[in-house]
Amino acid sequence: MPKKKLVKESEVIMTEMVLPNDTNTLNNLMGGKLMHWMDVVSAISAQRHCNRIVVTASADNISFQHPIALGNVVTLKAHVTRAFNSSMEVFIEVWAEDIPANKKIKTHRAFFTFVAVDQNGKPIEIPEVEPQTPEEIELYEGALRRRQLRLVLAKRMDPKDAVELKSIFGFEEEKNNK
């Protein structure tokens, strides 16, 4: 297994059309259906990165700011931003396109976390990510803060141990004032 893989090696683009069975009573895409599509595209991206079975560990805040209408074409783009020991963060962007009106808007973005597992469901080591473009580098650099925030919110890490988040929680000030 390679020690490092490029971000672009994990890129996945998935396209769906919003059909009547995918909509709510306002003829907009149901949130659960969109989250399903986001989970699928990001899982494929994670699998491409590590060439292993992956399981969803978390999905960050997904806010529904722009409804996606019946008949719109939905494009989901995902890629791994950073890999840790067995887990990896995947960034997903979603666009809705009204083809007859020639309108396309970015509607959603989110970060999902996946864990690579062996045949027995035990976490397994994965390759690192090697970012190249300025956007890839920015997402890579922010991934450790996002990871620590997820762990703190899940009560799996004490905020005082979240080195990357100390300024957010005010622990640096507290230490300096003593």
MDAnalysis code that builds the backbone (N, CA, C; Angstrom):
import MDAnalysis as mda
import numpy as np

u = mda.Universe.empty(534, n_residues=178, atom_resindex=np.repeat(np.arange(178), 3), trajectory=True)
u.add_TopologyAttr("name", ["N", "CA", "C"] * 178)
u.add_TopologyAttr("resid", np.arange(1, 179))
u.add_TopologyAttr("resname", ["MET", "PRO", "LYS", "LYS", "LYS", "LEU", "VAL", "LYS", "GLU", "SER", "GLU", "VAL", "ILE", "MET", "THR", "GLU", "MET", "VAL", "LEU", "PRO", "ASN", "ASP", "THR", "ASN", "THR", "LEU", "ASN", "ASN", "LEU", "MET", "GLY", "GLY", "LYS", "LEU", "MET", "HIS", "TRP", "MET", "ASP", "VAL", "VAL", "SER", "ALA", "ILE", "SER", "ALA", "GLN", "ARG", "HIS", "CYS", "ASN", "ARG", "ILE", "VAL", "VAL", "THR", "ALA", "SER", "ALA", "ASP", "ASN", "ILE", "SER", "PHE", "GLN", "HIS", "PRO", "ILE", "ALA", "LEU", "GLY", "ASN", "VAL", "VAL", "THR", "LEU", "LYS", "ALA", "HIS", "VAL", "THR", "ARG", "ALA", "PHE", "ASN", "SER", "SER", "MET", "GLU", "VAL", "PHE", "ILE", "GLU", "VAL", "TRP", "ALA", "GLU", "ASP", "ILE", "PRO", "ALA", "ASN", "LYS", "LYS", "ILE", "LYS", "THR", "HIS", "ARG", "ALA", "PHE", "PHE", "THR", "PHE", "VAL", "ALA", "VAL", "ASP", "GLN", "ASN", "GLY", "LYS", "PRO", "ILE", "GLU", "ILE", "PRO", "GLU", "VAL", "GLU", "PRO", "GLN", "THR", "PRO", "GLU", "GLU", "ILE", "GLU", "LEU", "TYR", "GLU", "GLY", "ALA", "LEU", "ARG", "ARG", "ARG", "GLN", "LEU", "ARG", "LEU", "VAL", "LEU", "ALA", "LYS", "ARG", "MET", "ASP", "PRO", "LYS", "ASP", "ALA", "VAL", "GLU", "LEU", "LYS", "SER", "ILE", "PHE", "GLY", "PHE", "GLU", "GLU", "GLU", "LYS", "ASN", "ASN", "LYS"])
u.atoms.positions = np.array([
    [0.857, -1.183, 0.000],
    [0.000, 0.000, 0.000],
    [0.895, 1.237, 0.000],
    [0.575, 2.218, -0.868],
    [1.392, 3.434, -0.897],
    [1.293, 4.202, 0.423],
    [2.384, 4.871, 0.804],
    [2.393, 5.637, 2.053],
    [1.571, 6.913, 1.920],
    [1.516, 7.478, 0.703],
    [0.768, 8.705, 0.463],
    [0.002, 8.584, -0.845],
    [-1.157, 9.250, -0.883],
    [-1.935, 9.306, -2.114],
    [-2.368, 10.741, -2.329],
    [-2.478, 11.132, -3.575],
    [-2.919, 12.479, -3.917],
    [-4.420, 12.616, -3.674],
    [-4.849, 13.827, -3.354],
    [-6.272, 14.099, -3.134],
    [-7.079, 13.713, -4.367],
    [-6.576, 14.075, -5.544],
    [-7.335, 13.835, -6.776],
    [-7.601, 12.354, -7.032],
    [-6.804, 11.469, -6.420],
    [-7.024, 10.033, -6.587],
    [-8.306, 9.569, -5.899],
    [-8.804, 10.363, -4.953],
    [-10.023, 9.989, -4.224],
    [-11.256, 10.740, -4.726],
    [-11.098, 11.563, -5.746],
    [-12.228, 12.375, -6.207],
    [-13.321, 11.517, -6.843],
    [-14.558, 11.823, -6.460],
    [-15.725, 11.141, -7.019],
    [-16.761, 12.201, -7.375],
    [-17.337, 12.080, -8.554],
    [-18.433, 12.965, -8.959],
    [-19.631, 12.077, -9.269],
    [-20.745, 12.372, -8.620],
    [-21.965, 11.572, -8.776],
    [-23.091, 12.518, -9.200],
    [-23.897, 12.089, -10.140],
    [-25.001, 12.912, -10.631],
    [-26.309, 12.149, -10.496],
    [-27.302, 12.832, -9.976],
    [-28.640, 12.251, -9.790],
    [-29.682, 13.252, -10.288],
    [-30.862, 12.760, -10.603],
    [-31.977, 13.645, -10.947],
    [-33.035, 13.505, -9.868],
    [-33.605, 14.634, -9.452],
    [-34.648, 14.611, -8.432],
    [-35.952, 14.172, -9.090],
    [-36.421, 13.002, -8.705],
    [-37.651, 12.417, -9.245],
    [-38.771, 12.560, -8.214],
    [-40.019, 12.371, -8.633],
    [-41.143, 12.558, -7.688],
    [-41.014, 11.757, -6.393],
    [-40.483, 10.549, -6.453],
    [-40.361, 9.730, -5.249],
    [-39.304, 10.255, -4.274],
    [-38.457, 11.200, -4.724],
    [-37.390, 11.765, -3.895],
    [-37.828, 13.041, -3.177],
    [-39.067, 13.489, -3.406],
    [-39.463, 14.820, -2.932],
    [-40.428, 14.780, -1.753],
    [-40.494, 15.945, -1.099],
    [-41.470, 16.141, -0.025],
    [-42.751, 16.740, -0.614],
    [-43.649, 17.169, 0.236],
    [-44.943, 17.694, -0.249],
    [-44.819, 19.059, -0.924],
    [-43.644, 19.689, -0.811],
    [-43.402, 20.964, -1.505],
    [-42.664, 20.754, -2.828],
    [-42.529, 19.485, -3.233],
    [-41.814, 19.108, -4.465],
    [-40.332, 19.474, -4.435],
    [-39.748, 19.439, -3.221],
    [-38.307, 19.630, -3.065],
    [-37.680, 18.319, -2.606],
    [-36.412, 18.154, -2.920],
    [-35.680, 16.960, -2.521],
    [-35.740, 16.795, -1.006],
    [-36.072, 15.594, -0.543],
    [-36.097, 15.323, 0.896],
    [-34.671, 15.334, 1.433],
    [-34.507, 15.910, 2.622],
    [-33.189, 16.003, 3.236],
    [-32.540, 14.650, 3.425],
    [-33.311, 13.666, 3.825],
    [-32.763, 12.330, 4.042],
    [-32.217, 11.711, 2.770],
    [-32.871, 11.983, 1.651],
    [-32.402, 11.466, 0.361],
    [-31.066, 12.114, -0.001],
    [-30.969, 13.437, 0.219],
    [-29.716, 14.129, -0.057],
    [-28.602, 13.587, 0.841],
    [-28.889, 13.384, 2.112],
    [-27.871, 12.858, 3.029],
    [-27.436, 11.453, 2.594],
    [-28.367, 10.661, 2.093],
    [-28.032, 9.326, 1.574],
    [-27.048, 9.446, 0.414],
    [-27.370, 10.337, -0.543],
    [-26.479, 10.529, -1.683],
    [-25.102, 11.019, -1.227],
    [-25.083, 11.925, -0.244],
    [-23.810, 12.444, 0.274],
    [-23.000, 11.323, 0.925],
    [-23.672, 10.443, 1.650],
    [-22.997, 9.323, 2.298],
    [-22.414, 8.376, 1.245],
    [-23.158, 8.113, 0.197],
    [-22.693, 7.208, -0.861],
    [-21.477, 7.789, -1.578],
    [-21.552, 9.042, -2.019],
    [-20.437, 9.627, -2.777],
    [-19.193, 9.745, -1.912],
    [-19.369, 10.075, -0.636],
    [-18.202, 10.208, 0.234],
    [-17.614, 8.838, 0.607],
    [-18.452, 7.819, 0.728],
    [-17.949, 6.468, 1.005],
    [-17.120, 5.945, -0.168],
    [-17.571, 6.211, -1.378],
    [-16.811, 5.793, -2.559],
    [-15.461, 6.509, -2.578],
    [-15.455, 7.790, -2.254],
    [-14.216, 8.558, -2.200],
    [-13.259, 7.971, -1.165],
    [-13.783, 7.667, 0.019],
    [-12.956, 7.093, 1.084],
    [-12.389, 5.736, 0.656],
    [-13.217, 4.922, 0.013],
    [-12.744, 3.620, -0.465],
    [-11.641, 3.784, -1.510],
    [-11.801, 4.754, -2.398],
    [-10.770, 4.996, -3.412],
    [-9.443, 5.374, -2.757],
    [-9.528, 6.131, -1.666],
    [-8.293, 6.555, -1.004],
    [-7.548, 5.374, -0.377],
    [-8.274, 4.522, 0.311],
    [-7.596, 3.487, 1.105],
    [-7.687, 2.077, 0.526],
    [-8.495, 1.887, -0.517],
    [-8.683, 0.562, -1.110],
    [-9.130, -0.462, -0.063],
    [-9.984, -0.044, 0.827],
    [-10.491, -0.886, 1.904],
    [-11.991, -0.667, 2.056],
    [-12.605, -1.544, 2.847],
    [-13.992, -1.344, 3.267],
    [-13.982, -0.158, 4.224],
    [-14.978, 0.715, 4.119],
    [-15.063, 1.862, 5.028],
    [-16.444, 1.920, 5.659],
    [-16.484, 2.497, 6.858],
    [-17.758, 2.717, 7.544],
    [-17.851, 4.188, 7.916],
    [-19.060, 4.722, 7.881],
    [-19.280, 6.114, 8.242],
    [-19.123, 6.272, 9.747],
    [-18.286, 7.220, 10.164],
    [-18.083, 7.495, 11.588],
    [-18.859, 8.731, 12.016],
    [-18.930, 9.746, 11.142],
    [-19.677, 10.958, 11.483],
    [-19.987, 11.762, 10.235],
    [-20.986, 12.597, 10.361],
    [-21.341, 13.575, 9.332],
    [-21.489, 14.906, 10.040],
    [-20.766, 15.899, 9.563],
    [-20.839, 17.209, 10.194],
    [-22.160, 17.891, 9.862],
    [-22.344, 19.040, 10.442],
    [-23.557, 19.826, 10.261],
    [-23.892, 20.005, 8.778],
    [-25.093, 19.623, 8.419],
    [-25.582, 19.826, 7.055],
    [-26.774, 20.767, 7.168],
    [-26.602, 21.993, 6.677],
    [-27.717, 22.940, 6.752],
    [-28.390, 23.016, 5.382],
    [-29.689, 23.107, 5.417],
    [-30.473, 23.102, 4.186],
    [-30.881, 24.529, 3.849],
    [-29.966, 25.262, 3.224],
    [-30.197, 26.671, 2.915],
    [-30.929, 26.874, 1.593],
    [-30.693, 25.980, 0.642],
    [-31.310, 26.117, -0.677],
    [-32.076, 24.853, -1.011],
    [-33.375, 24.953, -1.207],
    [-34.114, 23.747, -1.606],
    [-33.704, 23.312, -3.010],
    [-33.786, 22.018, -3.242],
    [-33.481, 21.450, -4.553],
    [-34.799, 20.921, -5.104],
    [-35.210, 21.455, -6.229],
    [-36.552, 21.206, -6.760],
    [-36.652, 19.921, -7.579],
    [-37.881, 19.426, -7.644],
    [-38.224, 18.309, -8.507],
    [-37.718, 18.610, -9.916],
    [-37.048, 17.646, -10.534],
    [-36.534, 17.816, -11.890],
    [-35.119, 18.365, -11.958],
    [-34.611, 18.918, -10.840],
    [-33.229, 19.412, -10.844],
    [-32.254, 18.246, -10.979],
    [-31.111, 18.537, -11.559],
    [-30.012, 17.587, -11.613],
    [-29.079, 17.951, -10.463],
    [-28.745, 16.964, -9.652],
    [-27.905, 17.179, -8.478],
    [-26.538, 16.553, -8.739],
    [-25.498, 17.364, -8.581],
    [-24.126, 16.883, -8.749],
    [-23.439, 16.946, -7.393],
    [-22.886, 15.820, -6.984],
    [-22.173, 15.727, -5.712],
    [-20.716, 15.423, -6.030],
    [-19.817, 16.183, -5.428],
    [-18.387, 15.986, -5.651],
    [-17.740, 15.761, -4.292],
    [-16.942, 14.709, -4.171],
    [-16.309, 14.374, -2.898],
    [-14.845, 14.033, -3.104],
    [-14.038, 14.357, -2.083],
    [-12.642, 13.928, -2.062],
    [-12.138, 13.907, -0.626],
    [-11.149, 13.067, -0.391],
    [-10.551, 12.962, 0.942],
    [-9.680, 14.183, 1.165],
    [-9.841, 14.833, 2.323],
    [-9.053, 16.018, 2.642],
    [-7.827, 15.687, 3.479],
    [-7.975, 14.678, 4.360],
    [-6.854, 14.283, 5.227],
    [-7.133, 12.894, 5.781],
    [-6.062, 12.144, 5.980],
    [-6.174, 10.814, 6.573],
    [-5.396, 10.807, 7.878],
    [-5.933, 10.094, 8.845],
    [-5.265, 9.944, 10.127],
    [-4.812, 8.476, 10.198],
    [-4.862, 7.801, 11.310],
    [-4.392, 6.413, 11.373],
    [-5.281, 5.488, 10.542],
    [-6.551, 5.426, 10.911],
    [-7.497, 4.578, 10.177],
    [-8.698, 5.375, 9.683],
    [-8.788, 6.633, 10.095],
    [-9.929, 7.460, 9.702],
    [-9.515, 8.494, 8.672],
    [-10.509, 8.975, 7.943],
    [-10.247, 10.016, 6.962],
    [-11.447, 10.939, 6.879],
    [-11.151, 12.209, 6.604],
    [-12.196, 13.212, 6.431],
    [-12.447, 13.360, 4.933],
    [-13.727, 13.409, 4.562],
    [-14.119, 13.578, 3.168],
    [-14.955, 14.848, 3.057],
    [-14.616, 15.699, 2.093],
    [-15.334, 16.943, 1.843],
    [-16.291, 16.722, 0.685],
    [-17.546, 17.138, 0.868],
    [-18.573, 16.967, -0.166],
    [-19.170, 18.324, -0.506],
    [-19.290, 18.608, -1.793],
    [-20.001, 19.794, -2.275],
    [-21.150, 19.322, -3.153],
    [-22.270, 20.045, -3.068],
    [-23.475, 19.664, -3.809],
    [-23.948, 20.869, -4.627],
    [-24.256, 20.613, -5.896],
    [-24.828, 21.635, -6.770],
    [-26.169, 21.145, -7.287],
    [-27.090, 22.081, -7.419],
    [-28.382, 21.793, -8.042],
    [-28.446, 22.569, -9.347],
    [-28.912, 21.882, -10.392],
    [-28.958, 22.503, -11.705],
    [-30.357, 22.379, -12.296],
    [-30.889, 23.526, -12.668],
    [-32.152, 23.577, -13.403],
    [-31.741, 23.732, -14.864],
    [-31.674, 22.624, -15.572],
    [-31.134, 22.641, -16.930],
    [-31.966, 23.510, -17.881],
    [-33.323, 23.388, -17.914],
    [-34.082, 24.242, -18.841],
    [-33.877, 25.741, -18.579],
    [-33.696, 26.126, -17.313],
    [-33.500, 27.545, -16.976],
    [-32.029, 27.957, -17.050],
    [-31.146, 26.986, -17.310],
    [-29.710, 27.246, -17.378],
    [-29.180, 27.888, -16.085],
    [-29.634, 27.347, -14.924],
    [-29.204, 27.857, -13.616],
    [-28.579, 26.730, -12.811],
    [-27.432, 27.034, -12.192],
    [-26.750, 26.059, -11.355],
    [-26.264, 26.775, -10.102],
    [-26.585, 26.214, -8.907],
    [-26.140, 26.825, -7.657],
    [-25.565, 25.770, -6.725],
    [-24.576, 26.214, -5.936],
    [-24.035, 25.330, -4.901],
    [-25.023, 25.375, -3.746],
    [-25.510, 24.208, -3.344],
    [-26.564, 24.163, -2.335],
    [-26.101, 23.674, -0.971],
    [-25.118, 22.815, -0.923],
    [-24.697, 22.204, 0.334],
    [-23.211, 21.885, 0.294],
    [-22.642, 21.769, 1.490],
    [-21.284, 21.250, 1.645],
    [-21.215, 20.641, 3.029],
    [-20.387, 19.648, 3.164],
    [-20.276, 18.982, 4.462],
    [-18.978, 18.180, 4.507],
    [-18.632, 17.766, 5.722],
    [-17.498, 16.880, 5.945],
    [-18.025, 15.608, 6.584],
    [-17.664, 14.475, 6.025],
    [-17.994, 13.180, 6.600],
    [-16.676, 12.536, 7.037],
    [-16.749, 11.699, 8.045],
    [-15.581, 10.958, 8.497],
    [-15.845, 9.475, 8.315],
    [-14.857, 8.784, 7.777],
    [-14.951, 7.341, 7.562],
    [-13.773, 6.654, 8.232],
    [-13.989, 5.406, 8.608],
    [-12.929, 4.571, 9.163],
    [-12.764, 3.369, 8.248],
    [-11.521, 3.092, 7.890],
    [-11.211, 1.901, 7.082],
    [-11.133, 0.708, 8.019],
    [-11.752, -0.399, 7.609],
    [-11.774, -1.594, 8.452],
    [-11.362, -2.824, 7.641],
    [-10.879, -3.830, 8.378],
    [-10.545, -5.099, 7.739],
    [-11.803, -5.974, 7.650],
    [-11.640, -7.224, 7.222],
    [-12.779, -8.129, 7.033],
    [-13.517, -8.428, 8.333],
    [-12.852, -8.200, 9.468],
    [-13.478, -8.438, 10.774],
    [-14.050, -7.172, 11.397],
    [-14.008, -6.076, 10.649],
    [-14.552, -4.825, 11.155],
    [-13.612, -4.062, 12.075],
    [-12.350, -4.450, 12.118],
    [-11.364, -3.775, 12.965],
    [-10.680, -2.667, 12.163],
    [-10.490, -1.480, 12.777],
    [-9.808, -0.379, 12.073],
    [-8.446, -0.814, 11.549],
    [-8.090, -0.285, 10.383],
    [-6.846, -0.657, 9.713],
    [-6.138, 0.602, 9.220],
    [-4.829, 0.573, 9.212],
    [-4.027, 1.727, 8.817],
    [-4.244, 2.059, 7.341],
    [-4.215, 3.368, 7.044],
    [-4.460, 3.836, 5.678],
    [-3.350, 4.790, 5.236],
    [-3.244, 5.042, 3.929],
    [-2.225, 5.979, 3.441],
    [-2.532, 7.418, 3.866],
    [-1.483, 8.234, 3.935],
    [-1.656, 9.661, 4.190],
    [-2.178, 10.328, 2.922],
    [-2.617, 11.581, 3.065],
    [-3.075, 12.380, 1.928],
    [-1.991, 13.397, 1.608],
    [-1.748, 13.586, 0.323],
    [-0.794, 14.598, -0.107],
    [-1.531, 15.683, -0.893],
    [-1.839, 16.815, -0.228],
    [-2.542, 17.895, -0.928],
    [-1.589, 18.620, -1.883],
    [-2.141, 19.155, -2.977],
    [-1.306, 19.858, -3.955],
    [-1.789, 21.271, -4.243],
    [-3.092, 21.445, -4.464],
    [-3.606, 22.772, -4.831],
    [-3.808, 23.620, -3.573],
    [-3.913, 24.935, -3.723],
    [-4.167, 25.789, -2.550],
    [-5.438, 25.385, -1.777],
    [-6.506, 25.024, -2.487],
    [-7.740, 24.592, -1.808],
    [-7.509, 23.292, -1.035],
    [-6.808, 22.341, -1.666],
    [-6.522, 21.071, -0.995],
    [-5.684, 21.295, 0.264],
    [-4.711, 22.183, 0.170],
    [-3.844, 22.483, 1.322],
    [-4.648, 23.136, 2.441],
    [-5.525, 24.068, 2.093],
    [-6.363, 24.740, 3.098],
    [-7.273, 23.743, 3.817],
    [-7.907, 22.858, 3.062],
    [-8.770, 21.847, 3.669],
    [-7.958, 20.877, 4.524],
    [-6.792, 20.501, 4.055],
    [-5.902, 19.597, 4.795],
    [-5.509, 20.225, 6.131],
    [-5.098, 21.480, 6.089],
    [-4.642, 22.166, 7.306],
    [-5.761, 22.339, 8.325],
    [-7.004, 22.532, 7.866],
    [-8.133, 22.702, 8.783],
    [-8.692, 21.391, 9.314],
    [-8.290, 20.283, 8.710],
    [-8.878, 18.983, 9.071],
    [-8.588, 18.572, 10.513],
    [-7.418, 18.883, 11.018],
    [-7.087, 18.499, 12.392],
    [-7.967, 19.253, 13.390],
    [-8.218, 20.555, 13.136],
    [-9.126, 21.329, 14.009],
    [-10.532, 20.744, 13.959],
    [-11.012, 20.444, 12.752],
    [-12.356, 19.880, 12.627],
    [-12.440, 18.525, 13.328],
    [-11.380, 17.722, 13.207],
    [-11.361, 16.411, 13.860],
    [-11.428, 16.569, 15.375],
    [-10.615, 17.461, 15.906],
    [-10.621, 17.666, 17.355],
    [-11.975, 18.198, 17.822],
    [-12.593, 19.086, 17.055],
    [-13.913, 19.593, 17.422],
    [-14.939, 18.461, 17.433],
    [-14.897, 17.588, 16.423],
    [-15.811, 16.439, 16.397],
    [-15.625, 15.567, 17.636],
    [-14.372, 15.303, 17.984],
    [-14.084, 14.454, 19.136],
    [-14.532, 15.111, 20.445],
    [-14.349, 16.415, 20.563],
    [-14.799, 17.133, 21.764],
    [-16.322, 17.084, 21.846],
    [-17.006, 17.370, 20.738],
    [-18.479, 17.364, 20.742],
    [-19.040, 15.973, 21.016],
    [-18.318, 14.942, 20.605],
    [-18.754, 13.558, 20.856],
    [-18.335, 13.082, 22.244],
    [-17.707, 13.975, 23.003],
    [-17.218, 13.668, 24.357],
    [-16.189, 12.533, 24.347],
    [-15.421, 12.466, 23.249],
    [-14.350, 11.475, 23.145],
    [-12.987, 12.126, 23.359],
    [-12.993, 13.459, 23.574],
    [-11.758, 14.190, 23.854],
    [-12.093, 15.331, 24.798],
    [-11.255, 15.534, 25.792],
    [-11.411, 16.656, 26.710],
    [-11.017, 17.924, 25.962],
    [-11.828, 18.988, 26.033],
    [-11.474, 20.229, 25.329],
    [-10.063, 20.718, 25.669],
    [-9.612, 20.455, 26.879],
    [-8.269, 20.901, 27.270],
    [-7.177, 20.155, 26.509],
    [-7.495, 18.992, 25.973],
    [-6.523, 18.217, 25.198],
    [-6.564, 18.553, 23.707],
    [-7.528, 19.356, 23.306],
    [-7.677, 19.716, 21.895],
    [-6.734, 20.882, 21.578],
    [-5.478, 20.550, 21.364],
    [-4.427, 21.548, 21.166],
    [-4.782, 22.538, 20.056],
    [-5.339, 22.048, 18.970],
    [-5.670, 22.906, 17.832],
    [-6.843, 23.849, 18.127],
    [-7.600, 23.560, 19.170],
    [-8.804, 24.339, 19.466],
    [-8.672, 25.238, 20.692],
    [-7.518, 25.289, 21.288],
    [-7.360, 26.026, 22.548],
    [-7.855, 27.466, 22.443],
    [-7.586, 28.140, 21.342],
    [-8.023, 29.537, 21.218],
    [-9.549, 29.639, 21.170],
    [-10.214, 28.651, 20.576],
    [-11.677, 28.661, 20.509],
    [-12.282, 28.509, 21.900],
    [-11.700, 27.616, 22.712],
    [-12.241, 27.350, 24.042],
    [-11.684, 28.280, 25.110],
    [-10.737, 29.152, 24.743],
    [-10.219, 30.134, 25.686],
    [-9.199, 29.608, 26.670],
    [-8.651, 28.432, 26.444],
    [-7.686, 27.870, 27.387],
    [-6.344, 28.582, 27.323],
    [-5.980, 29.147, 26.172],
    [-4.715, 29.871, 26.069],
    [-4.758, 31.103, 26.957],
    [-5.869, 31.838, 26.868],
    [-6.049, 33.042, 27.713],
    [-5.974, 32.685, 29.178],
    [-6.691, 31.622, 29.543],
    [-6.744, 31.171, 30.926],
    [-5.339, 30.888, 31.444],
    [-4.542, 30.180, 30.632],
    [-3.183, 29.827, 31.019],
    [-2.306, 31.078, 31.156],
    [-2.476, 32.016, 30.212],
    [-1.660, 33.235, 30.214],
    [-2.024, 34.180, 31.358],
    [-3.238, 34.102, 31.857],
    [-3.688, 34.999, 32.925],
    [-3.304, 34.490, 34.306],
    [-2.753, 33.288, 34.417],
    [-2.410, 32.717, 35.718],
    [-1.033, 33.159, 36.164],
])
